[in-house]
Amino acid sequence: MTAATPTSLNAATPELSPPADWQTSDVPLNPLGPLLTMWRHRALIFRLGRRDIEALYRGTWLGLCWLVIQPLLLLAVYTFVFTVIFKPKVASATDGAATPALTIFTGLILFNIFAEALNRAPRLLHSNRVYVIQVIFPIEILPVVALGTALFQGLLSFMLLLGAFLIFDGWPPLTLISIPLVVLPLLLLTLGFCWFLASLGVFVRDVAPFVGVTLRVLLFLCPIFYPLEAVPGLLRQVIMANPVATAVCLSRGAIFAGVWPNPWHLGIYWCASILVCWAGYAWFMKTRKAFGDVL
């Protein structure tokens, strides 16, 4: 599922010029600032995202077919390893509902969206410095584009997941329709972290390797390869503090066990995600004036 990440969105071209009514006078403390930014520049975000995706496998023989081939091969490997060799129980909620490989694959889809966006964030402005120092450009959309690219790959993997579910377990439960309510706060949370790390990465070069190590730790501190019930006592609270853990647990319960997301847990997750998204955006907008001097 992890693809070669483009190092830059390259120099500005006429078709990627910001809208004529673009202005830099946004108030960072506006609670609706992140949403207004994404809506105002939605056409530009779409064009940059499309070019970013096309650049992933440019020059390869199979091109964008790799977007489907990679997750398909990984799903085949997971199915073999976790149904033939190890045969673990990922969570009690999945007993008799689906293979362990599919539950693990679900968790990895969500974690990869989070990890791929955050991996790019600290170097995002360095690799696109032409937008920062040479042209008038809404650089706050660059983390949105990075997240959009990761989300597009995640959606393709999710479609393969649903196809495999239909083959192994038949029609999914009605609770599947609650998945957007679980994934959207994860995206807001990821975007907030991306804005913060993109800004911090301009001033502190050590952020990029630190994020890489932290993501590896978070992967194993997330109930993807093991059930949450297997974690003893207070350590379970540490595991659930992982930004992806709530999304993984609620999503797997909705897809494989037919369990609606707990309103209390979902409400807390939404509130925390909105707060992090707004705080990351406000930090980025407050510090953006210094980017040109550092880069």
Secondary structure, DSSP 8 states (H G I E B T S, - for coil): ------S---S--GGG---TT--S---TT-TTHHHHHHHHTHHHHHHHHHHHHHHHTTTSSSGGGHHHHHHHHHHHHHHHIIIII----S-GGGTTTS-HHHHHHHHHHHHHHHHHHHHHGGGHHHHTHHHHHTS---GGGHHHHHHHHHHHHHHHHHHHHHHHHHHHH-S--GGGGGHHHHHHHHHHHHHHHHHHHHHHHHH-TTHHHHHHHHHHHHHHTSTTSS-GGGS-TTHHHHHHTSTTHHHHHHHHHHHHS-----HHHHHHHHHHHHHHHHHHHHHHHHHGGGHHHH-
